């Protein structure tokens, strides 16, 4: 490179330096430290002891260890499906409205994502309460008493309830991302489809969904990252109960690390969860793979 090229490169590196430092100290170093810690036994005050793969053996042999990871996988995958289905449906419905109606509906639908997760958890803890909760009261009013459940106390459905609430909260963000991708599609595509006699479902199948694949891959990856970090929603609604049926990996990590001082074991759970999340994201991107179109 000539002298000007070196100057431009230096200025670019200078502008990137704050971001690089932030990423280094908030992501790279903690990630490496967590990986090293997962091979150690440490209570936070004593000298570290190298225990090889013992912490990982505990993760896969103790019921509470692999059980919490399975709970995180279940809640993460189900809540992702709920958020994606609701988000796409809401985006398609808003897209067909007029400007003023669309603005109002987008605000209403997106308001769920603006609420803090702890507030949503406390709200739905009352909504799903077995006695006097909104859902059971509504079912009783409709004379559907046989459908009344202890939504957060029944071990068979508590994780389903948590996943639905988490997916419902994120659906507003998914809706906005899909709506932004929808309005970028040129109207001439739909006009050409109408000239060919295509109805709405043909437009959805042949125009909208193929052009939405890049947005679908992006939102799916983002949603998987968000949904696997299910700590606050679980803590505010069930605290891992009943028993430890709904305890997730993040909740288990904090309990094991800060309550029992087993930081190495907690780090091993985090490493295993990170690997599983990466695999799920890779599979999601592979499922939503497709050609990228420029228009």
HUNOR-V664896 format. One record per residue. N is the residue number from 0. PHI is phi in whole degrees, 0 to 359 (NA if undefined). PSI is psi in radians with two decimals (999 if undefined). Layout:
N:PHI:PSI
N:PHI:PSI
This chain:
0:NA:2.64
1:278:-3.08
2:297:-0.70
3:295:-0.68
4:298:-0.71
5:295:-0.67
6:295:-0.77
7:297:-0.74
8:296:-0.73
9:297:-0.72
10:295:-0.70
11:298:-0.76
12:296:-0.68
13:298:-0.73
14:289:-0.52
15:279:-0.33
16:303:-0.80
17:301:-0.71
18:294:-0.71
19:297:-0.77
20:297:-0.74
21:297:-0.80
22:296:-0.67
23:297:-0.79
24:273:-0.32
25:257:-0.34
26:235:-1.01
27:293:-0.93
28:296:-0.82
29:299:-0.61
30:294:-0.80
31:295:-0.74
32:297:-0.70
33:295:-0.67
34:295:-0.76
35:296:-0.75
36:296:-0.48
37:293:-0.28
38:261:0.13
39:243:2.83
40:246:2.06
41:207:2.35
42:256:0.15
43:98:-0.26
44:230:-0.55
45:273:3.14
46:286:2.49
47:291:2.50
48:237:2.22
49:284:2.10
50:242:0.31
51:59:-2.19
52:259:0.33
53:299:-0.68
54:296:-0.65
55:288:-0.61
56:297:-0.67
57:296:-0.68
58:300:-0.71
59:265:-0.11
60:250:-0.49
61:276:2.34
62:300:-0.73
63:293:-0.50
64:292:-1.06
65:284:-0.40
66:295:-0.72
67:293:-0.60
68:291:-0.70
69:296:-0.67
70:297:-0.74
71:296:-0.71
72:296:-0.78
73:296:-0.91
74:297:-0.70
75:296:-0.81
76:290:-0.80
77:294:-0.77
78:295:-0.57
79:295:-0.77
80:298:-0.78
81:299:-0.81
82:295:-0.72
83:293:-0.79
84:295:-0.84
85:296:-0.75
86:297:-0.78
87:294:-0.75
88:299:-0.79
89:294:-0.69
90:296:-0.74
91:293:-0.62
92:288:-0.69
93:292:-0.59
94:298:-0.48
95:272:-0.05
96:271:2.93
97:287:3.02
98:300:-0.88
99:293:-0.76
100:295:-0.69
101:296:-0.73
102:298:-0.79
103:296:-0.81
104:294:-0.66
105:297:-0.69
106:297:-0.77
107:295:-0.83
108:292:-0.62
109:282:-0.30
110:299:-0.46
111:296:-0.62
112:284:-0.35
113:280:-0.29
114:282:2.39
115:299:2.57
116:297:-0.63
117:295:-0.66
118:295:-0.76
119:298:-0.73
120:297:-0.79
121:295:-0.68
122:299:-0.85
123:284:-0.34
124:297:-0.59
125:280:-0.67
126:298:-0.67
127:262:0.21
128:299:2.46
129:293:-0.60
130:245:1.98
131:84:0.05
132:289:2.69
133:298:-0.74
134:295:-0.87
135:293:-0.60
136:294:-0.68
137:294:-0.73
138:296:-0.67
139:293:-0.68
140:296:-0.61
141:274:0.11
142:61:0.65
143:245:0.86
144:299:-0.47
145:292:-0.26
146:267:-0.11
147:295:2.39
148:222:2.79
149:272:1.48
150:301:-0.53
151:250:0.02
152:244:-0.16
153:271:2.02
154:302:-0.43
155:282:-0.41
156:236:-0.01
157:296:-0.72
158:291:-0.57
159:296:-0.72
160:296:-0.77
161:297:-0.74
162:294:-0.70
163:295:-0.77
164:297:-0.77
165:294:-0.70
166:293:-0.69
167:299:-0.74
168:296:-0.68
169:277:-0.17
170:297:-0.52
171:295:-0.73
172:295:-0.75
173:298:-0.70
174:301:-0.79
175:295:-0.71
176:295:-0.73
177:290:-0.66
178:296:-0.69
179:298:-0.69
180:290:-0.60
181:295:-0.77
182:288:-0.19
183:277:-0.23
184:288:2.21
185:299:2.35
186:300:-0.41
187:298:-0.49
188:296:-0.77
189:289:-0.61
190:296:-0.72
191:295:-0.67
192:296:-0.69
193:293:-0.65
194:296:-0.51
195:274:0.00
196:86:0.35
197:280:2.33
198:274:-3.01
199:296:-0.76
200:290:-0.52
201:291:-0.69
202:298:-0.72
203:297:-0.72
204:282:-0.71
205:259:-0.32
206:242:-1.00
207:292:-0.98
208:296:-0.72
209:298:-0.67
210:282:-0.25
211:267:-0.01
212:299:-0.73
213:300:-0.74
214:294:-0.63
215:296:-0.78
216:296:-0.72
217:295:-0.88
218:294:-0.60
219:295:-0.75
220:296:-0.78
221:297:-0.77
222:294:-0.68
223:297:-0.71
224:297:-0.74
225:291:-0.78
226:288:-0.48
227:283:-0.24
228:269:0.85
229:276:1.53
230:244:-0.99
231:296:-0.70
232:294:-0.65
233:288:-0.73
234:295:-0.73
235:284:-0.47
236:264:-0.73
237:227:-0.31
238:55:0.56
239:89:-0.06
240:272:3.12
241:291:2.36
242:68:-2.04
243:232:0.44
244:296:-0.66
245:254:0.24
246:290:2.23
247:258:2.96
248:299:-0.80
249:301:-0.69
250:294:-0.72
251:295:-0.70
252:299:-0.80
253:292:-0.70
254:295:-0.84
255:295:-0.74
256:287:-0.93
257:267:-0.34
258:265:-0.61
259:247:-0.07
260:69:0.41
261:258:1.25
262:291:-0.56
263:295:-0.77
264:295:-0.73
265:297:-0.69
266:295:-0.64
267:295:-0.71
268:299:-0.72
269:296:-0.69
270:294:-0.79
271:299:-0.76
272:296:-0.70
273:298:-0.73
274:295:-0.76
275:295:-0.69
276:297:-0.74
277:298:-0.70
278:295:-0.76
279:296:-0.71
280:294:-0.73
281:298:-0.74
282:294:-0.68
283:296:-0.73
284:291:-0.55
285:290:-0.69
286:295:-0.68
287:266:0.27
288:294:2.72
289:175:3.06
290:285:2.56
291:263:2.25
292:252:2.46
293:252:2.29
294:208:999
